[in-house]
Amino acid sequence: LAGMPSRNIEIGVSTPTVADLKKHLALATDQWQANFCVVPLAHPRYWRDHRRPRAEQFTRSDLVLDSNAWCRLVVGKLSPWIRLDSADEALRKQSEAAFKQEVAWAAHLNVPAVMLPPVGSGAVNYAHCVNQALLSAPHIQFWVRVPITHPPQSTAEAAGGDEDGSSGTGAWASWNRLRCLCEHAPNLGVSLELGADLPDDEAELERWLGEPLRAVVTPAVAYLTNKRGYPTLSRRHQAALARLLQHKPRLLVSGRADAHSEGLGAHVQYLRYLVSQRLAPSQQERYEAPYYDFLQAPLQPLQDNLESQTYETFEKDPVKYERYERAVYLYLCQRHQPGGEPAVVMVVGAGRGPLVAATLRASAASGRRVRAFAVEKNPNAVVTLRGRCATEAGWDAVTVVPGDMREWEAPVLADLLVSELLGSWGDNELSPECLDGAQRYLKPGGASIPTDYTSYVAPLSSSRLWNEVKHFKDLAHFETQYVVKVHNAYPMCAPQPCFVFTHPSDARTVAEIGAIDNSRVAQLSFDVPLGGELHGFIGYFHSTLWDDGSEAVHISTEPSTESVGMFSWFPLFIPLRTPVLVPEGGRVEAAFWRNASRHRVWYEWALTEPQPSPIHNPNGRSYHIGL
């Protein structure tokens, strides 16, 4: 496991018993071409009575394999007879003793993971024992086997002692109960079993995408047989597996070694074929992959100067600047005549000049002349802008202005302001404040690109992201919003609009601009059809660059209007300090505040239903954006 490249999907096998471990590993890895084996930590029928210890050993010696093989090729599996919540006190105590003994043995062997049996809906003692194991062996991943629809094959397999929690929604509820009792431990994950039948509601599968999915199990009995006598999965199973493979879980075939004439190797090879049929990642996916579920604090645009590499990355966006160019083109065609006076266009926050270049291309395409000003506070980017003016054709119509757009005294009034000051949540990188300060040098009747932007928000279930924040072990990080390419997550319903800003406003004088109030409050209600664990919210934006009445140009990260191929902005993750269970058909109600003072802007948020949370980040105590 540890030695396999992360870009590959690891495939393992699990059989009920393993008589000779060395021979079994050789068969599985050499003949069946598996990457690892799930192996019982003790003989499945070895009954232990903690009151009368047996003389013989309960399992094989660790000398059977070298330490490298134990930690790369073996995942341990607990004895199926263990019943941690049995009403029979003697059986429960025997199960607890066996559980601790086998976990201790797994830690001694340094296996990377241990497969736990399914958990029933009332398995509190199961959770108690697992929680102790999570704390005593933090280097081991514990995978809870969860059948996506079917109950365990026998009552004895359910360590929680309750089959009712192991089908459909009940299976997720049982898993969530265990996860909450164990404080969302990062080394507790799901081994999701795709049985012969899949849930009718596709959302059931989608919900698991927000969980710590460590492995996907396909029992040999769930396979069909094709005309050539080889195992195959139904189209629904193939589609479900393809969806789950986006999160790169390990794949596991479970069943008897004689399930096919070629053993489980035929199933392994079929899974390898399915993995090989996945589409190659697009350029955008290759760019985004290193950022999956990686938390980044939003920019401090008036305090931070971007580096050259960051500018270069944003400038490679294949969509954004094409949309901006189209918006400027439509504006010039609508507001100016060929051969007339040059349109005065001020690009505020010009960076290294991609918007200036888009403006010049729009000018050439429309046949309308422009006089451009490139206003930029970053002195390093100003060097690049002046270099382009000296060397690139058409840039003789550009005047570079080093300095803050809010303080510059423009020699002429502008017909058009062009900016790309939007953040992941639209207004969260001070676009309203910056454009308010710049619009005093806009002509009466002048225009702005963009003309408006709206932030959107939706409830999000993501154990991965929440644990990433929890890892910091302080309150401040739970009161900070994060830019993140959300991947291992489940949006619980469609997003709703939150804050709206339009430009330009009617204010022109310093006094009028100073009186603009950019604070906002929104109280939103979301209907959640399929329940889940609410870990926070995901934020998007939608912006209209220009609308001339016959054609509108937009850029958007909001899913229903997303600008496909645009990667300049990732969504925003807004965490909750404590996850909250949302019931089936439940409602999530939350309030969001945008607060602004003379020197800073900050956000506050709170959950009000299904249960109230504290107001996060009051008075910007943990995070704010400086003006």
N, C-alpha and C positions, 0 to 999 in steps of 0.2 A: 504493500500500500504506500509506504513512505517513499519508495523508489520510483514510482510510476510518474511520468510527466503529467502535469495538471491539465494539459490540453486534451489528453486522452480520457475516454470513459473506461473505468476499470470494471471488469466483469468477474464475478465470483460464483461459486457453487456451494450449495448447502445440502448435505444428505443427513438422514436421521441418525445414522451411526457411522463411526469410523473405526474399523478394527485395527488397521495398521496405518498410523498417521503418515509415516514416511512414504509408504507405497501409495497412499491416497493422494498426497501432495504431488508425487511424481505423475500419477495418472491425471490429476486435474490440471496441472500446469503444463505438462509435456504433451499429453495426448488430447486432452479437452481444450487446451489453450486458454485456461482460466488464469486470472491474475492473482486470485486469493481463494481461500476456502473458509467457510464458516464451520467450526469444529466444536463439538460438545466439550466443555471444560472437564466434565466427569462422565462416566458411563451413564447413559440415560436411565438405566434401570438400577443403578447403584444406590440403594436405599440407606440413608444414614440416620441413626438414632443418636441424638446428642447426649442421651442419658447412658447409652451403652456403646461406646466407641468400638468400631471393628478393628481388628488387628491389621488387615490388609490395607494397602494404599487405595485411596478413592479415585486416583487417576494415574496416568502415565507419567514417567519421569520427564523433567525438562531437558534431559540430555538426548532425547529422541531427535531433537533438532538443535541447530546452533542458534544463537540469539538473533542473528540477522534474519533467519527464516521465520522465527516467531514474530518478529515485529514487522515483517514485510508481507508474509503470506498467510497469516492466520488471524481470523476474527473469532473470538470465543463465543460460545453459546451456553446459556444456563440450562440446567436440567429441567425437563418439561414437567416433572412431578411437583415442583416447588409451588406451594399454595400459601402465599404470605398473608392472605386475608381469610383463611379457612376458619369456619366456626369451631372446628375441632382444635382445641388448644394444643394438644400434643403434636398434631400435624403442622400447625402454625409455627411452633417453636422449632420443630425439626427443619421446616422450610427456611426459617430465619438463619439457623446455624449453617445450613447448606449454602444459602445465598452468600453469607459473609465469607465462607470458606472458598467458594468458587471465585468470588470477586478478588479476594486476596491472592489466589493462585494466578488469576489473570494479570494482576499488577506485578506479581513476581516474574511472570513470563514476559512482561512488557509488550503484550499484544496491543495493537492500536485501538481496538474497539471490542465491545461485548454486546451481543445481541440479547435483548431482554424480551421475555414473552409478552403477549398482549395484556393490556391492563383493563380491568373491569370498571364499571361506572362508580363503584363504591370502594375502590381499593385504596384506603387511607394508609394502611400499614405497608402496602406495596410502596407507596410514595415515601413513607418514612424510611424504609430500608434503602430505596434507591437514592434518596437524598444523602444518607450517610455515605453511600458508595461514591457519589459524585464529589463529596468533600474529601474523602479519604484517598481517592485515586483520581485527582484532577487531570492527570495526563492521559486518561483513558476516555474515549468517546463511548457513550452508552446509547445504543440504538434500540428504541422501543418498536417492536413489530406491531403495526397497525393495519389490519385488513380494511381496505377501503369500503367494502360492502359486506362481505361475509363474516359471520362470527367465527371464532376459532374452530378448528376441526373437531376438537373434543373439549369438554369442560375442563379437563386436567391441564390444558394448555393455557388457560386464562389465569395468570398468577394472581389476579385480583379476585378471582372467584365469582365473577358476574359476567355472563355472556351478553347481557342486554346492552352493555356499553360498547360492543365491538362491531356494530353494523351501521353504515351510513353516517348520519349526523351524530349518532350516539358514540361512534368511534372517535370522532374529532372531539366531542365533549369530554370523553374519558381522557384522551391525550391532553387536552387543555387543562383539565383538573390536575393531572399529574404535573404538568409543566409549572402551573401556578404554585402548587404545594412545594415544588423544588426551587422556587424563586427564579424561574427562567434561567436555570443554570446553562451556561454556554456549551458544556460538554454533554448535554442531553439532546438527542435528536430523534428523528422519525425514520423508521424503515417501513415504507409504505408498500403494502402487498396488493397487487392488482390481481384479484381472483378471476374466476371464470366470468362473472358478471360485473359490470361497471355501473355506477350510479346513473340514473336517468337524467338528473340535473347536472349539466356541465359545470355549474358553479361549485359543486362539491369538489371537483378536481381542482378548479382554480383556487379555492381556499387553501389547499395544501401548498400552493406556490409561495405563500407567506410564512411557511413553517420551516424549521431547520431540517431540510430533507437530506438525509445522509445516504439513503439507499432506496432503491425500488426493487421489490421482490416480485418475480413472476413464477408462480408455482408451475411445475411441469404439467399438472392436471388442467391448467388454464389454456394450454396450447391446443390448437387443432392440428390435423395431419393433412398435408397437401397430397397431390396425386402421386408424388414420388416417394411418399412415405416419410417425409421429414416434417418436423414440427414447425408450425407457423402460428402467428397471432392474428386475431380478427382485425378488421380495419379500424374498429373503434379502439381496440387495444393499441394498435400501432399509432393512432392519432394521439391517444393519451400519453403514450410513452414518449412520442416526439415532443409533446408539450413539456413533460417533466424533464426531458434531457437538456432543455435550455439552462437548467440549473446544475448540470453536470453531476448528478448523484451517481453513486456506484450502482451497477446493476447486479442482480443476484437471481440465479436460477435455483429453486429448491425442489427437491424430490428424491426419489429413489435412484440409485446409481444405474439401475437397469430400466429406467423409464423409456429408453429407446435402445435399439440394437447398437448404437454408437455411444451409449451412455448419455450423460448430460452434455457431452461435447457438441452434440447436434444442436442443442438449444443455445449453447454459448456461441457457436458459429452463426446461428440465425440472428442473435442479438448484435453480433459484430457487423453483420450485413446491414441491419437497420441503422446502426450508428453511422456506418459509412455512407448511407444514403442521405444524411443530413446535408442541407445546402451549405456551401462554403460561406463563411461570414462575409458580409459586405464591407466596403471600406469604412462605412460609418460604424458598423459593429466592431470591427477591429480597433477603431479609435476608442470606442466607448468601453470595451471590455476591461481594461485595467482600472476603470473607475467604478465598476459595478459595486454598489453598496459601500463605497468609500466616502466617508464624511469629510466635507470641506466647509469651512466657515465662509459665508458670503464676503465679497470684496468690500473693502472700505475705500470707495472710489475717490474721495477727496483727500485721503491720507496715503494711499498706496499708489506707487508708480509701477505699472506692469513691466515685466521683462520682455526682451525681444522674442524669446521663445514662445511666451504666452500670446503676444500679438500674432506671431506667425501661425500658431494653431488656430486662432479665431478666424484669421484671414483665409484659411483653407475651406471654410464653410461653403458648400456648393449652392446653398439656397438663399441665405440671408442677403448677400449683396446683390444677387440677381433680383430679389424682391425690392430692395431699396432702389436699384437702378430703374426698375419698372415704375415705382411710385414717383420718382423724380421726373421721369419721362412724361407720365400722365399729367403731373402738375404743370410742367412747362407747356405742354400742348394745350392745356385748358386755360392757363392764365396769361400766356405770353404769345406774341406773334413772331413769325419768322422775319428777320431783318430789323426788328425793333431794338429798343434799348436792352442791354444785357440785364438779365435777372440777377439780382444780388442774392447769392446763396451762402449762408454761413453754416459751416459744418462745425458744430460744437462738440468737443470731445473727439477730435479727429484721429487720435492715435497715430499710426504710421501712414494713414491716408487712404484706406480702402473705400470709405464713403466719398472722399473727394474724387477718387478715380471713378466711382460709380456715377457721380454727378457729371463729370466730364464726358463719360460715355453717353449718358442720357442727353446731354446737350448736343453732342454730335448727331445722335440718332434722330432727335426732334427738329434739328435745324434752328434751334434757339440758342443764342449766345448767353453765357453766364459769366459773372464776376464772382469768384469764389474766395471765401475767407476760411482758413483752417485754424480753428482755435483749439489749442492744446496746452495743458498745464505741465505735462511730463517733459522735462528738458531733454531727455534722451530721445523721445519720439520726435521732438522738434528738429533734432539733427537730421533724422530720416526725412521729415517733410521738406526741409530746405534742400536736402540732397536731391529729392525727386523734382523739385521746382527747377533745379539747375540742370538736370539730365534728361527728364522725360518730356516727350512731345505733348503740347497742350497745357502743361502746367505753368506756362507763363501767365495764365489768367488767374493764378492762385496766389493769395497773400497769406503767409504763415504768421499767426499771432500767438506768441508764447505767453501763457498766463491763464488765470482762472476766468472762465466765461462769465462769472457773476460780477467781476470787478472791471472787466475791459470796457473802455470807452470807445465805442465803434465810430469810425469816421463817417459812415453812411448808415442808413437804416436798411434792414434786410427785407427782401420779398419772401424769403423762405429760410426757416431753421431746419437743419437736418441733424439728427442725433441717434446714437445707439447706446443710450444710457440705461436701458432696461436691465433688470436683474431677473433671477429665476422666478420670482413672484411678481414680476412687473415693476412695481414701485419700490422694491426693497434695496435698490442701489442709488437712491436719491434722485431719480429722474425728475419727479415733480419739483423738488427744490432747485435743482440745477436749471431746468427750463424756465421756471418762474423768474430766476435771476437774469436769464439771458433774453427773455422776451421784451425787455425794455428797449432793445435796439431792433425791434421788429416794426415794420411799417404798419399803420392802421390798415386792417384788411389783409395783413400778411398771414402766412400759413406755416404750419409745422408738420414735419414728418418725423415721428408718427403723430397722428391726430388724436389717438386715444389708446388706452391700454387698460385691461381688466385683469385682476388677479382672480384665480379660481382655487378652490380647496375641496378636498374629499377625505373621508375617514380612511385610514390605512392600517392594515394588519401586517406587521413585519417584525418577527422575533429577532431577525438578524440585525436590523437597524437599531432597534431598541437596546439590544445587548451591546452594540458598539458604543452607544451613548453611556450605558450603565458602566462600561469598562472604566470610565474616567473617575467614577466613585465620588462625584460631587454634585451639588445642586445646580451649579452654574451651567453645566453642559446640558442638563435637562431643560434649561431655560434659554437655550440657543437654537436658532434655526440653521439647518445645514443644506448646502448644495450637494446633491448626490444623484448619481445615475441609479435610480431605484430598480432593483432586479429581483431579489429574493423577497417578494412582497405581494400582497393581495389587496388592491383597492376595493373597498367594501361596497361602493356604489358610485354613481356618476358624480363628477365634481359640480359645484355650484359657484356662481360669481360672488366675489367678496368685495373688493375695493375697485372703484372706477375713477380714472383721471382722464381729462381731455385737455388738449392744447391747440392753439394758445387761448389764454383767458383774456378778459377785457382789460385787465390791469396793465398799466404802462408806466406810471410814475413810481419812484422809489417807495413812496408812502403806500400806494395801492398794492404794489407787489409785496410789501412787508405785511400787509393785512390779509394776505391769502392764507387760508386755513387748510393745511394738508392733512390734518388729523381725520381719522375715519373710524367708524365702528360698524360691525356687521354681526347679526345674530342669525345663525343658519340652522336649518333642520333637515336631516337626511334620513330617508327611509332605507333600512338595511334589510333586504329580502332574506339573505342567508347570514345567520349569526357568525360571530367570530370574536377574536381577541383584538381590541382596539389599542394600538400602540402609539398612535399619533395621527397626523394629517399629512397629506401630500399636496403641495402647492404648484400651480401652473400659471401661465398667463396667456392672454390673447390680445393682440395689438392690431389696430387698423393703421397701416402706414399712410394710405391715401385712398379716397373714394370720390371719383369725379361724377358719380351718378349713374354711369354706365358700366364702370369696372371698378372693383374694389381690390386693393392689395393688402394682404394680411401676413403676419408671421405669428405663429402660435405653437405652444407646447401642450395646450389643452387637448386631450385625446380625441375629442369629436371633430376638431378643426386643425389637428396637428400639421405643421409644415414638415412633411416627410423628407428626411434627408438632412434636416437642419440640426447641427450638433453644438451650436454656440452656447446653448443654455440647457442645463440639466434641471430636473424638478427640485423643489424645496421640501425637505423633511422637517416637520414641526412636531417634536416629541411630546408625549405626556409623561409626567413623573412616574405615574403608576398605570400599568395596563388595566383596561376595563373590559369585562365580558359584555358583549352586545347579544341579546337573545335573538332567536329566529324571528324574523318579521319585526325587529325592534326599531327604535328610533335613536339617532344620535343628534343631540343639540349642542351647539358650541357657540362661543362668542369670541370675536377677534377684534383687537384694537390696533390702530396705527396712531402712535402719539408723536407729536413734533414740538420741539422747543427751538429756541434761537440757536442752540449749539449742537443738537443731536436729534436723531429719530430712533424710536424703538417700537417694538411690537409686544403686545401682551395677548394671551389667549387662555381660555378656560373651557372645560367641558361642563355642561349642565345636565344632560341626560345621556345615558341611563342613570348616571349618578354624578353628582358635582365633584369637580376637582378644584384644587387651589388655582387661583389666577397665577399663571406663569409669567415670570419676568416683570413684576410690578416696578414701575418707575425706572425700567431699564437697568435693574440692579445687576443683572448677569451679562446682558449683551445690548449694545446700541451701535448705531452708525453715526460717526462724528460728522458735523457740518463744517 
